[in-house]
């Protein structure tokens, strides 16, 4: 669908950054290559290839109890998936409910 907002920034040698906003969420690209997302509502599903049915904002963190790539690491109200990789996924959790899902490829 059409984004609610769009932002583009030419960073010269670092390429062209593009952000597509959909409500409270955004998807980020650099030179038309997907590099990250920030999800703050249930409009999008993340991790669909690693978790049956994917993971959404509003899900209970207990959905990851048997996560095949290892137990999420917790630091305060944030959890990290794939913490052993260069590209972790961050989960913002309040009272056991996922309030945000963030990912950014360091390229």
Backbone atoms as SQL, in Angstrom:
CREATE TABLE atoms (id INTEGER PRIMARY KEY, chain TEXT, resi INTEGER, resn TEXT, atom TEXT, x REAL, y REAL, z REAL);
INSERT INTO atoms VALUES
  (1, 'A', 1, 'UNK', 'N', 0.802, -1.183, 0.000),
  (2, 'A', 1, 'UNK', 'CA', 0.000, 0.000, 0.000),
  (3, 'A', 1, 'UNK', 'C', 0.855, 1.261, 0.000),
  (4, 'A', 2, 'UNK', 'N', 0.177, 2.338, -0.059),
  (5, 'A', 2, 'UNK', 'CA', 0.832, 3.650, -0.051),
  (6, 'A', 2, 'UNK', 'C', 1.286, 4.012, 1.361),
  (7, 'A', 3, 'UNK', 'N', 2.506, 4.497, 1.505),
  (8, 'A', 3, 'UNK', 'CA', 2.959, 4.940, 2.827),
  (9, 'A', 3, 'UNK', 'C', 2.243, 6.223, 3.241),
  (10, 'A', 4, 'UNK', 'N', 2.145, 6.430, 4.548),
  (11, 'A', 4, 'UNK', 'CA', 1.534, 7.665, 5.044),
  (12, 'A', 4, 'UNK', 'C', 2.524, 8.830, 4.953),
  (13, 'A', 5, 'UNK', 'N', 3.826, 8.520, 4.975),
  (14, 'A', 5, 'UNK', 'CA', 4.881, 9.516, 4.793),
  (15, 'A', 5, 'UNK', 'C', 6.053, 8.843, 4.104),
  (16, 'A', 6, 'UNK', 'N', 6.890, 9.683, 3.496),
  (17, 'A', 6, 'UNK', 'CA', 8.079, 9.179, 2.806),
  (18, 'A', 6, 'UNK', 'C', 9.205, 10.171, 3.039),
  (19, 'A', 7, 'UNK', 'N', 10.407, 9.654, 3.273),
  (20, 'A', 7, 'UNK', 'CA', 11.556, 10.506, 3.500),
  (21, 'A', 7, 'UNK', 'C', 12.714, 9.952, 2.677),
  (22, 'A', 8, 'UNK', 'N', 13.445, 10.837, 2.001),
  (23, 'A', 8, 'UNK', 'CA', 14.602, 10.434, 1.213),
  (24, 'A', 8, 'UNK', 'C', 15.755, 11.373, 1.506),
  (25, 'A', 9, 'UNK', 'N', 16.962, 10.783, 1.672),
  (26, 'A', 9, 'UNK', 'CA', 18.147, 11.581, 1.945),
  (27, 'A', 9, 'UNK', 'C', 19.311, 11.008, 1.145),
  (28, 'A', 10, 'UNK', 'N', 19.920, 11.836, 0.310),
  (29, 'A', 10, 'UNK', 'CA', 21.084, 11.421, -0.451),
  (30, 'A', 10, 'UNK', 'C', 22.311, 11.647, 0.421),
  (31, 'A', 11, 'UNK', 'N', 22.952, 10.561, 0.836),
  (32, 'A', 11, 'UNK', 'CA', 24.109, 10.639, 1.723),
  (33, 'A', 11, 'UNK', 'C', 25.431, 10.598, 0.965),
  (34, 'A', 12, 'UNK', 'N', 25.390, 10.933, -0.301),
  (35, 'A', 12, 'UNK', 'CA', 26.616, 10.954, -1.102),
  (36, 'A', 12, 'UNK', 'C', 27.194, 9.567, -1.279),
  (37, 'A', 13, 'UNK', 'N', 28.425, 9.383, -0.813),
  (38, 'A', 13, 'UNK', 'CA', 29.102, 8.090, -0.942),
  (39, 'A', 13, 'UNK', 'C', 28.409, 6.961, -0.182),
  (40, 'A', 14, 'UNK', 'N', 27.579, 7.300, 0.787),
  (41, 'A', 14, 'UNK', 'CA', 26.890, 6.283, 1.577),
  (42, 'A', 14, 'UNK', 'C', 25.556, 5.862, 0.957),
  (43, 'A', 15, 'UNK', 'N', 25.199, 6.437, -0.185),
  (44, 'A', 15, 'UNK', 'CA', 23.983, 6.040, -0.882),
  (45, 'A', 15, 'UNK', 'C', 22.783, 6.891, -0.526),
  (46, 'A', 16, 'UNK', 'N', 21.650, 6.491, -1.065),
  (47, 'A', 16, 'UNK', 'CA', 20.387, 7.198, -0.846),
  (48, 'A', 16, 'UNK', 'C', 19.561, 6.418, 0.168),
  (49, 'A', 17, 'UNK', 'N', 19.283, 7.048, 1.305),
  (50, 'A', 17, 'UNK', 'CA', 18.437, 6.450, 2.334),
  (51, 'A', 17, 'UNK', 'C', 16.988, 6.809, 2.062),
  (52, 'A', 18, 'UNK', 'N', 16.116, 5.813, 2.186),
  (53, 'A', 18, 'UNK', 'CA', 14.683, 6.031, 2.007),
  (54, 'A', 18, 'UNK', 'C', 13.953, 5.401, 3.182),
  (55, 'A', 19, 'UNK', 'N', 13.028, 6.153, 3.750),
  (56, 'A', 19, 'UNK', 'CA', 12.182, 5.666, 4.833),
  (57, 'A', 19, 'UNK', 'C', 10.734, 5.761, 4.390),
  (58, 'A', 20, 'UNK', 'N', 10.024, 4.654, 4.517),
  (59, 'A', 20, 'UNK', 'CA', 8.601, 4.599, 4.193),
  (60, 'A', 20, 'UNK', 'C', 7.844, 4.407, 5.499),
  (61, 'A', 21, 'UNK', 'N', 6.998, 5.358, 5.841),
  (62, 'A', 21, 'UNK', 'CA', 6.232, 5.310, 7.081),
  (63, 'A', 21, 'UNK', 'C', 4.827, 4.801, 6.810),
  (64, 'A', 22, 'UNK', 'N', 4.400, 3.861, 7.644),
  (65, 'A', 22, 'UNK', 'CA', 3.046, 3.312, 7.606),
  (66, 'A', 22, 'UNK', 'C', 2.507, 3.407, 9.018),
  (67, 'A', 23, 'UNK', 'N', 1.767, 4.459, 9.307),
  (68, 'A', 23, 'UNK', 'CA', 1.289, 4.677, 10.671),
  (69, 'A', 23, 'UNK', 'C', 2.466, 4.864, 11.606),
  (70, 'A', 24, 'UNK', 'N', 2.565, 4.031, 12.627),
  (71, 'A', 24, 'UNK', 'CA', 3.637, 4.115, 13.619),
  (72, 'A', 24, 'UNK', 'C', 4.875, 3.318, 13.217),
  (73, 'A', 25, 'UNK', 'N', 4.869, 2.713, 12.051),
  (74, 'A', 25, 'UNK', 'CA', 5.947, 1.838, 11.597),
  (75, 'A', 25, 'UNK', 'C', 6.742, 2.496, 10.485),
  (76, 'A', 26, 'UNK', 'N', 7.987, 2.060, 10.304),
  (77, 'A', 26, 'UNK', 'CA', 8.713, 2.481, 9.111),
  (78, 'A', 26, 'UNK', 'C', 9.625, 1.368, 8.611),
  (79, 'A', 27, 'UNK', 'N', 9.834, 1.383, 7.308),
  (80, 'A', 27, 'UNK', 'CA', 10.733, 0.461, 6.629),
  (81, 'A', 27, 'UNK', 'C', 11.851, 1.297, 6.041),
  (82, 'A', 28, 'UNK', 'N', 13.087, 0.826, 6.144),
  (83, 'A', 28, 'UNK', 'CA', 14.245, 1.609, 5.711),
  (84, 'A', 28, 'UNK', 'C', 15.015, 0.886, 4.609),
  (85, 'A', 29, 'UNK', 'N', 15.408, 1.657, 3.603),
  (86, 'A', 29, 'UNK', 'CA', 16.172, 1.144, 2.467),
  (87, 'A', 29, 'UNK', 'C', 17.384, 2.042, 2.236),
  (88, 'A', 30, 'UNK', 'N', 18.448, 1.477, 1.687),
  (89, 'A', 30, 'UNK', 'CA', 19.614, 2.240, 1.253),
  (90, 'A', 30, 'UNK', 'C', 19.921, 1.780, -0.158),
  (91, 'A', 31, 'UNK', 'N', 19.895, 2.718, -1.100),
  (92, 'A', 31, 'UNK', 'CA', 20.063, 2.385, -2.523),
  (93, 'A', 31, 'UNK', 'C', 19.136, 1.241, -2.933),
  (94, 'A', 32, 'UNK', 'N', 17.902, 1.306, -2.485),
  (95, 'A', 32, 'UNK', 'CA', 16.834, 0.347, -2.799),
  (96, 'A', 32, 'UNK', 'C', 17.070, -1.050, -2.246),
  (97, 'A', 33, 'UNK', 'N', 17.987, -1.189, -1.280),
  (98, 'A', 33, 'UNK', 'CA', 18.213, -2.454, -0.589),
  (99, 'A', 33, 'UNK', 'C', 17.611, -2.327, 0.811),
  (100, 'A', 34, 'UNK', 'N', 16.753, -3.278, 1.185),
  (101, 'A', 34, 'UNK', 'CA', 16.107, -3.260, 2.499),
  (102, 'A', 34, 'UNK', 'C', 17.156, -3.403, 3.596),
  (103, 'A', 35, 'UNK', 'N', 17.152, -2.475, 4.578),
  (104, 'A', 35, 'UNK', 'CA', 18.149, -2.542, 5.650),
  (105, 'A', 35, 'UNK', 'C', 17.558, -2.480, 7.060),
  (106, 'A', 36, 'UNK', 'N', 16.271, -2.234, 7.212),
  (107, 'A', 36, 'UNK', 'CA', 15.752, -2.199, 8.569),
  (108, 'A', 36, 'UNK', 'C', 14.281, -1.865, 8.677),
  (109, 'A', 37, 'UNK', 'N', 13.784, -2.031, 9.891),
  (110, 'A', 37, 'UNK', 'CA', 12.393, -1.670, 10.172),
  (111, 'A', 37, 'UNK', 'C', 12.243, -1.306, 11.640),
  (112, 'A', 38, 'UNK', 'N', 11.197, -0.583, 11.906),
  (113, 'A', 38, 'UNK', 'CA', 10.790, -0.217, 13.259),
  (114, 'A', 38, 'UNK', 'C', 9.282, -0.417, 13.303),
  (115, 'A', 39, 'UNK', 'N', 8.820, -1.399, 14.082),
  (116, 'A', 39, 'UNK', 'CA', 7.393, -1.713, 14.157),
  (117, 'A', 39, 'UNK', 'C', 6.858, -1.317, 15.526),
  (118, 'A', 40, 'UNK', 'N', 5.774, -0.558, 15.530),
  (119, 'A', 40, 'UNK', 'CA', 5.167, -0.101, 16.775),
  (120, 'A', 40, 'UNK', 'C', 3.675, -0.401, 16.870),
  (121, 'A', 41, 'UNK', 'N', 3.110, -1.066, 15.861),
  (122, 'A', 41, 'UNK', 'CA', 1.743, -1.558, 15.957),
  (123, 'A', 41, 'UNK', 'C', 1.664, -2.874, 15.182),
  (124, 'A', 42, 'UNK', 'N', 0.495, -3.479, 15.138),
  (125, 'A', 42, 'UNK', 'CA', 0.368, -4.827, 14.578),
  (126, 'A', 42, 'UNK', 'C', 0.117, -4.858, 13.068),
  (127, 'A', 43, 'UNK', 'N', 0.389, -3.772, 12.365),
  (128, 'A', 43, 'UNK', 'CA', 0.165, -3.719, 10.919),
  (129, 'A', 43, 'UNK', 'C', 1.041, -4.726, 10.163),
  (130, 'A', 44, 'UNK', 'N', 2.285, -4.929, 10.619),
  (131, 'A', 44, 'UNK', 'CA', 3.223, -5.819, 9.941),
  (132, 'A', 44, 'UNK', 'C', 3.594, -6.996, 10.839),
  (133, 'A', 45, 'UNK', 'N', 3.950, -8.099, 10.203),
  (134, 'A', 45, 'UNK', 'CA', 4.434, -9.285, 10.904),
  (135, 'A', 45, 'UNK', 'C', 5.920, -9.452, 10.608),
  (136, 'A', 46, 'UNK', 'N', 6.695, -9.737, 11.638),
  (137, 'A', 46, 'UNK', 'CA', 8.142, -9.924, 11.490),
  (138, 'A', 46, 'UNK', 'C', 8.510, -11.387, 11.745),
  (139, 'A', 47, 'UNK', 'N', 9.689, -11.769, 11.291),
  (140, 'A', 47, 'UNK', 'CA', 10.276, -13.083, 11.552),
  (141, 'A', 47, 'UNK', 'C', 9.400, -14.237, 11.064),
  (142, 'A', 48, 'UNK', 'N', 8.761, -14.050, 9.937),
  (143, 'A', 48, 'UNK', 'CA', 7.819, -15.053, 9.425),
  (144, 'A', 48, 'UNK', 'C', 8.496, -16.358, 9.011),
  (145, 'A', 49, 'UNK', 'N', 9.778, -16.328, 8.677),
  (146, 'A', 49, 'UNK', 'CA', 10.451, -17.575, 8.291),
  (147, 'A', 49, 'UNK', 'C', 10.999, -18.333, 9.495),
  (148, 'A', 50, 'UNK', 'N', 11.111, -17.683, 10.641),
  (149, 'A', 50, 'UNK', 'CA', 11.696, -18.315, 11.823),
  (150, 'A', 50, 'UNK', 'C', 10.688, -18.690, 12.900),
  (151, 'A', 51, 'UNK', 'N', 9.514, -18.089, 12.848),
  (152, 'A', 51, 'UNK', 'CA', 8.487, -18.337, 13.857),
  (153, 'A', 51, 'UNK', 'C', 7.174, -18.585, 13.125),
  (154, 'A', 52, 'UNK', 'N', 6.544, -19.719, 13.402),
  (155, 'A', 52, 'UNK', 'CA', 5.276, -20.025, 12.738),
  (156, 'A', 52, 'UNK', 'C', 4.264, -18.910, 13.014),
  (157, 'A', 53, 'UNK', 'N', 3.723, -18.333, 11.951),
  (158, 'A', 53, 'UNK', 'CA', 2.774, -17.229, 12.084),
  (159, 'A', 53, 'UNK', 'C', 3.440, -15.881, 12.276),
  (160, 'A', 54, 'UNK', 'N', 4.768, -15.866, 12.410),
  (161, 'A', 54, 'UNK', 'CA', 5.489, -14.616, 12.586),
  (162, 'A', 54, 'UNK', 'C', 5.312, -14.043, 13.976),
  (163, 'A', 55, 'UNK', 'N', 5.820, -12.855, 14.165),
  (164, 'A', 55, 'UNK', 'CA', 5.774, -12.158, 15.446),
  (165, 'A', 55, 'UNK', 'C', 5.251, -10.752, 15.209),
  (166, 'A', 56, 'UNK', 'N', 4.320, -10.318, 16.040),
  (167, 'A', 56, 'UNK', 'CA', 3.716, -8.992, 15.891),
  (168, 'A', 56, 'UNK', 'C', 3.786, -8.216, 17.193),
  (169, 'A', 57, 'UNK', 'N', 3.726, -6.905, 17.055),
  (170, 'A', 57, 'UNK', 'CA', 3.524, -6.054, 18.223),
  (171, 'A', 57, 'UNK', 'C', 2.171, -6.464, 18.817),
  (172, 'A', 58, 'UNK', 'N', 2.148, -6.667, 20.113),
  (173, 'A', 58, 'UNK', 'CA', 0.946, -7.125, 20.800),
  (174, 'A', 58, 'UNK', 'C', 1.028, -8.588, 21.223),
  (175, 'A', 59, 'UNK', 'N', 1.973, -9.340, 20.638),
  (176, 'A', 59, 'UNK', 'CA', 2.172, -10.735, 21.034),
  (177, 'A', 59, 'UNK', 'C', 2.820, -10.800, 22.412),
  (178, 'A', 60, 'UNK', 'N', 2.605, -11.915, 23.085),
  (179, 'A', 60, 'UNK', 'CA', 3.252, -12.161, 24.366),
  (180, 'A', 60, 'UNK', 'C', 4.671, -12.650, 24.119),
  (181, 'A', 61, 'UNK', 'N', 5.611, -12.203, 24.928),
  (182, 'A', 61, 'UNK', 'CA', 7.010, -12.596, 24.788),
  (183, 'A', 61, 'UNK', 'C', 7.166, -14.111, 24.966),
  (184, 'A', 62, 'UNK', 'N', 6.223, -14.757, 25.609),
  (185, 'A', 62, 'UNK', 'CA', 6.297, -16.207, 25.813),
  (186, 'A', 62, 'UNK', 'C', 6.252, -16.981, 24.493),
  (187, 'A', 63, 'UNK', 'N', 5.839, -16.337, 23.399),
  (188, 'A', 63, 'UNK', 'CA', 5.873, -17.007, 22.096),
  (189, 'A', 63, 'UNK', 'C', 7.293, -17.408, 21.727),
  (190, 'A', 64, 'UNK', 'N', 8.274, -16.808, 22.372),
  (191, 'A', 64, 'UNK', 'CA', 9.674, -17.092, 22.057),
  (192, 'A', 64, 'UNK', 'C', 10.323, -18.067, 23.039),
  (193, 'A', 65, 'UNK', 'N', 9.529, -18.692, 23.888),
  (194, 'A', 65, 'UNK', 'CA', 10.086, -19.618, 24.871),
  (195, 'A', 65, 'UNK', 'C', 10.873, -20.756, 24.220),
  (196, 'A', 66, 'UNK', 'N', 10.426, -21.221, 23.074),
  (197, 'A', 66, 'UNK', 'CA', 11.098, -22.325, 22.385),
  (198, 'A', 66, 'UNK', 'C', 11.734, -21.864, 21.079),
  (199, 'A', 67, 'UNK', 'N', 12.214, -20.636, 21.036),
  (200, 'A', 67, 'UNK', 'CA', 12.797, -20.081, 19.817),
  (201, 'A', 67, 'UNK', 'C', 13.998, -20.920, 19.408),
  (202, 'A', 68, 'UNK', 'N', 13.984, -21.416, 18.179),
  (203, 'A', 68, 'UNK', 'CA', 14.994, -22.388, 17.743),
  (204, 'A', 68, 'UNK', 'C', 16.412, -21.824, 17.660),
  (205, 'A', 69, 'UNK', 'N', 16.581, -20.505, 17.660),
  (206, 'A', 69, 'UNK', 'CA', 17.913, -19.913, 17.558),
  (207, 'A', 69, 'UNK', 'C', 18.452, -19.447, 18.901),
  (208, 'A', 70, 'UNK', 'N', 17.835, -19.881, 19.963),
  (209, 'A', 70, 'UNK', 'CA', 18.318, -19.537, 21.290),
  (210, 'A', 70, 'UNK', 'C', 17.384, -18.601, 22.034),
  (211, 'A', 71, 'UNK', 'N', 17.419, -18.715, 23.322),
  (212, 'A', 71, 'UNK', 'CA', 16.579, -17.883, 24.180),
  (213, 'A', 71, 'UNK', 'C', 16.964, -16.413, 24.015),
  (214, 'A', 72, 'UNK', 'N', 15.970, -15.539, 23.889),
  (215, 'A', 72, 'UNK', 'CA', 16.275, -14.105, 23.781),
  (216, 'A', 72, 'UNK', 'C', 17.011, -13.609, 25.027),
  (217, 'A', 73, 'UNK', 'N', 17.969, -12.705, 24.815),
  (218, 'A', 73, 'UNK', 'CA', 18.696, -12.097, 25.935),
  (219, 'A', 73, 'UNK', 'C', 17.933, -10.866, 26.383),
  (220, 'A', 74, 'UNK', 'N', 17.771, -10.716, 27.684),
  (221, 'A', 74, 'UNK', 'CA', 17.017, -9.584, 28.227),
  (222, 'A', 74, 'UNK', 'C', 17.949, -8.573, 28.873),
  (223, 'A', 75, 'UNK', 'N', 17.653, -7.295, 28.623),
  (224, 'A', 75, 'UNK', 'CA', 18.303, -6.190, 29.298),
  (225, 'A', 75, 'UNK', 'C', 17.226, -5.152, 29.578),
  (226, 'A', 76, 'UNK', 'N', 16.843, -5.018, 30.831),
  (227, 'A', 76, 'UNK', 'CA', 15.741, -4.144, 31.248),
  (228, 'A', 76, 'UNK', 'C', 14.475, -4.532, 30.507),
  (229, 'A', 77, 'UNK', 'N', 13.858, -3.594, 29.777),
  (230, 'A', 77, 'UNK', 'CA', 12.602, -3.920, 29.085),
  (231, 'A', 77, 'UNK', 'C', 12.830, -4.278, 27.617),
  (232, 'A', 78, 'UNK', 'N', 14.057, -4.660, 27.286),
  (233, 'A', 78, 'UNK', 'CA', 14.379, -4.977, 25.901),
  (234, 'A', 78, 'UNK', 'C', 14.954, -6.393, 25.818),
  (235, 'A', 79, 'UNK', 'N', 14.588, -7.078, 24.758),
  (236, 'A', 79, 'UNK', 'CA', 15.126, -8.411, 24.487),
  (237, 'A', 79, 'UNK', 'C', 15.840, -8.362, 23.148),
  (238, 'A', 80, 'UNK', 'N', 16.846, -9.224, 22.996),
  (239, 'A', 80, 'UNK', 'CA', 17.560, -9.330, 21.726),
  (240, 'A', 80, 'UNK', 'C', 17.433, -10.748, 21.196),
  (241, 'A', 81, 'UNK', 'N', 17.017, -10.854, 19.940),
  (242, 'A', 81, 'UNK', 'CA', 17.024, -12.124, 19.221),
  (243, 'A', 81, 'UNK', 'C', 18.222, -12.102, 18.287),
  (244, 'A', 82, 'UNK', 'N', 18.771, -13.242, 18.011),
  (245, 'A', 82, 'UNK', 'CA', 19.970, -13.349, 17.169),
  (246, 'A', 82, 'UNK', 'C', 21.111, -12.524, 17.785),
  (247, 'A', 83, 'UNK', 'N', 21.189, -12.484, 19.105),
  (248, 'A', 83, 'UNK', 'CA', 22.183, -11.678, 19.812),
  (249, 'A', 83, 'UNK', 'C', 23.601, -12.096, 19.485),
  (250, 'A', 84, 'UNK', 'N', 23.791, -13.308, 18.988),
  (251, 'A', 84, 'UNK', 'CA', 25.112, -13.808, 18.645),
  (252, 'A', 84, 'UNK', 'C', 25.537, -13.408, 17.229),
  (253, 'A', 85, 'UNK', 'N', 24.678, -12.683, 16.500),
  (254, 'A', 85, 'UNK', 'CA', 24.958, -12.259, 15.121),
  (255, 'A', 85, 'UNK', 'C', 25.227, -10.751, 15.059),
  (256, 'A', 86, 'UNK', 'N', 25.636, -10.291, 13.885),
  (257, 'A', 86, 'UNK', 'CA', 25.857, -8.856, 13.679),
  (258, 'A', 86, 'UNK', 'C', 24.558, -8.085, 13.523),
  (259, 'A', 87, 'UNK', 'N', 23.452, -8.777, 13.309),
  (260, 'A', 87, 'UNK', 'CA', 22.174, -8.120, 13.011),
  (261, 'A', 87, 'UNK', 'C', 21.084, -8.574, 13.978),
  (262, 'A', 88, 'UNK', 'N', 21.181, -8.211, 15.258),
  (263, 'A', 88, 'UNK', 'CA', 20.137, -8.649, 16.187),
  (264, 'A', 88, 'UNK', 'C', 18.805, -7.948, 15.918),
  (265, 'A', 89, 'UNK', 'N', 17.742, -8.584, 16.376),
  (266, 'A', 89, 'UNK', 'CA', 16.408, -8.001, 16.360),
  (267, 'A', 89, 'UNK', 'C', 16.104, -7.622, 17.804),
  (268, 'A', 90, 'UNK', 'N', 15.651, -6.389, 18.009),
  (269, 'A', 90, 'UNK', 'CA', 15.354, -5.899, 19.351),
  (270, 'A', 90, 'UNK', 'C', 13.853, -5.895, 19.580),
  (271, 'A', 91, 'UNK', 'N', 13.443, -6.364, 20.747),
  (272, 'A', 91, 'UNK', 'CA', 12.044, -6.372, 21.139),
  (273, 'A', 91, 'UNK', 'C', 11.873, -5.497, 22.368),
  (274, 'A', 92, 'UNK', 'N', 10.968, -4.557, 22.308),
  (275, 'A', 92, 'UNK', 'CA', 10.631, -3.717, 23.457),
  (276, 'A', 92, 'UNK', 'C', 9.416, -4.362, 24.107),
  (277, 'A', 93, 'UNK', 'N', 9.532, -4.693, 25.386),
  (278, 'A', 93, 'UNK', 'CA', 8.510, -5.477, 26.066),
  (279, 'A', 93, 'UNK', 'C', 8.060, -4.770, 27.336),
  (280, 'A', 94, 'UNK', 'N', 6.748, -4.715, 27.527),
  (281, 'A', 94, 'UNK', 'CA', 6.165, -4.180, 28.760),
  (282, 'A', 94, 'UNK', 'C', 5.154, -5.186, 29.280),
  (283, 'A', 95, 'UNK', 'N', 5.312, -5.580, 30.533),
  (284, 'A', 95, 'UNK', 'CA', 4.408, -6.535, 31.170),
  (285, 'A', 95, 'UNK', 'C', 4.202, -7.793, 30.330),
  (286, 'A', 96, 'UNK', 'N', 5.283, -8.272, 29.704),
  (287, 'A', 96, 'UNK', 'CA', 5.230, -9.500, 28.929),
  (288, 'A', 96, 'UNK', 'C', 4.685, -9.356, 27.521),
  (289, 'A', 97, 'UNK', 'N', 4.298, -8.146, 27.132),
  (290, 'A', 97, 'UNK', 'CA', 3.721, -7.894, 25.805),
  (291, 'A', 97, 'UNK', 'C', 4.727, -7.129, 24.951),
  (292, 'A', 98, 'UNK', 'N', 4.890, -7.564, 23.710),
  (293, 'A', 98, 'UNK', 'CA', 5.812, -6.903, 22.783),
  (294, 'A', 98, 'UNK', 'C', 5.197, -5.586, 22.313),
  (295, 'A', 99, 'UNK', 'N', 5.885, -4.496, 22.580),
  (296, 'A', 99, 'UNK', 'CA', 5.423, -3.148, 22.208),
  (297, 'A', 99, 'UNK', 'C', 6.159, -2.600, 20.992),
  (298, 'A', 100, 'UNK', 'N', 7.298, -3.205, 20.644),
  (299, 'A', 100, 'UNK', 'CA', 8.068, -2.744, 19.499),
  (300, 'A', 100, 'UNK', 'C', 9.024, -3.815, 19.019),
  (301, 'A', 101, 'UNK', 'N', 9.274, -3.833, 17.712),
  (302, 'A', 101, 'UNK', 'CA', 10.230, -4.752, 17.107),
  (303, 'A', 101, 'UNK', 'C', 11.114, -3.919, 16.189),
  (304, 'A', 102, 'UNK', 'N', 12.433, -3.959, 16.413),
  (305, 'A', 102, 'UNK', 'CA', 13.377, -3.150, 15.645),
  (306, 'A', 102, 'UNK', 'C', 14.468, -4.028, 15.046),
  (307, 'A', 103, 'UNK', 'N', 14.852, -3.679, 13.827),
  (308, 'A', 103, 'UNK', 'CA', 15.944, -4.379, 13.154),
  (309, 'A', 103, 'UNK', 'C', 16.661, -3.371, 12.279),
  (310, 'A', 104, 'UNK', 'N', 18.002, -3.455, 12.269),
  (311, 'A', 104, 'UNK', 'CA', 18.779, -2.604, 11.380),
  (312, 'A', 104, 'UNK', 'C', 20.023, -3.361, 10.971),
  (313, 'A', 105, 'UNK', 'N', 20.204, -3.539, 9.668),
  (314, 'A', 105, 'UNK', 'CA', 21.374, -4.211, 9.121),
  (315, 'A', 105, 'UNK', 'C', 22.529, -3.219, 9.115),
  (316, 'A', 106, 'UNK', 'N', 23.642, -3.543, 9.778),
  (317, 'A', 106, 'UNK', 'CA', 24.759, -2.592, 9.842),
  (318, 'A', 106, 'UNK', 'C', 25.478, -2.417, 8.510),
  (319, 'A', 107, 'UNK', 'N', 25.141, -3.197, 7.508),
  (320, 'A', 107, 'UNK', 'CA', 25.731, -3.152, 6.163),
  (321, 'A', 107, 'UNK', 'C', 27.218, -3.258, 6.279);
